[in-house]
Protein backbone atom coordinates (compact mmCIF):
# COMPACT_ATOMS: atom_id res chain seq x y z
CA UNK A 1 0.00 0.00 0.00
CA UNK A 2 1.31 3.42 -0.96
CA UNK A 3 0.62 6.58 1.01
CA UNK A 4 0.77 10.05 -0.52
CA UNK A 5 3.67 12.16 0.79
CA UNK A 6 2.70 14.48 3.63
CA UNK A 7 4.60 17.52 2.43
CA UNK A 8 1.57 19.77 1.84
CA UNK A 9 0.57 18.20 -1.47
CA UNK A 10 -3.17 18.68 -1.13
CA UNK A 11 -5.22 17.28 -3.98
CA UNK A 12 -8.64 18.79 -4.55
CA UNK A 13 -11.44 17.22 -6.53
CA UNK A 14 -13.51 20.28 -7.37
CA UNK A 15 -16.50 18.25 -8.56
CA UNK A 16 -16.54 16.26 -5.32
CA UNK A 17 -16.26 19.44 -3.25
CA UNK A 18 -19.16 21.03 -5.17
CA UNK A 19 -21.25 17.89 -4.66
CA UNK A 20 -20.51 17.88 -0.93
CA UNK A 21 -21.51 21.54 -0.73
CA UNK A 22 -24.83 20.83 -2.47
CA UNK A 23 -25.50 17.90 -0.13
CA UNK A 24 -24.88 20.20 2.82
CA UNK A 25 -27.31 22.75 1.42
CA UNK A 26 -29.94 20.02 1.00
CA UNK A 27 -29.43 18.88 4.60
CA UNK A 28 -29.83 22.44 5.87
CA UNK A 29 -32.97 22.96 3.79
CA UNK A 30 -34.44 19.65 4.94
CA UNK A 31 -33.78 20.41 8.60
CA UNK A 32 -35.42 23.83 8.27
CA UNK A 33 -38.46 22.52 6.35
CA UNK A 34 -41.75 22.15 8.16
CA UNK A 35 -42.85 19.12 6.16
CA UNK A 36 -41.53 15.57 6.37
CA UNK A 37 -39.90 15.73 2.91
CA UNK A 38 -38.76 18.49 0.62
CA UNK A 39 -40.90 18.96 -2.46
CA UNK A 40 -39.32 18.53 -5.88
CA UNK A 41 -39.60 22.29 -6.36
CA UNK A 42 -37.76 22.92 -3.07
CA UNK A 43 -35.00 20.52 -4.05
CA UNK A 44 -34.65 22.20 -7.45
CA UNK A 45 -34.43 25.59 -5.73
CA UNK A 46 -31.73 24.39 -3.32
CA UNK A 47 -29.75 22.72 -6.12
CA UNK A 48 -30.27 25.74 -8.40
CA UNK A 49 -31.37 23.42 -11.21
CA UNK A 50 -32.97 26.18 -13.31
CA UNK A 51 -29.90 28.38 -12.97
CA UNK A 52 -27.63 25.55 -14.10
CA UNK A 53 -29.69 24.95 -17.22
CA UNK A 54 -30.00 28.66 -18.03
CA UNK A 55 -26.23 29.11 -17.71
CA UNK A 56 -25.33 26.04 -19.79
CA UNK A 57 -23.97 27.22 -23.16
CA UNK A 58 -24.11 23.77 -24.77
CA UNK A 59 -27.90 23.75 -24.81
CA UNK A 60 -28.09 20.28 -23.27
CA UNK A 61 -28.81 21.36 -19.71
CA UNK A 62 -26.44 18.68 -18.48
CA UNK A 63 -24.17 20.90 -16.41
CA UNK A 64 -22.82 19.90 -12.99
CA UNK A 65 -25.64 18.82 -10.76
CA UNK A 66 -28.15 18.44 -13.58
CA UNK A 67 -30.64 15.78 -12.70
CA UNK A 68 -29.42 15.56 -9.12
CA UNK A 69 -32.01 14.20 -6.78
CA UNK A 70 -33.88 12.29 -9.46
CA UNK A 71 -35.50 9.21 -8.02
CA UNK A 72 -34.21 9.83 -4.52
CA UNK A 73 -36.79 7.90 -2.55
CA UNK A 74 -39.89 9.52 -3.98
Secondary structure, DSSP 4 states (H G I P E B T S, - for coil): ------SS-----HHHHHHHHHHHHHHHHHHH-SSSS--HHHHHHHHTHHHHHHT-TTSS---TTTTTTTTS--
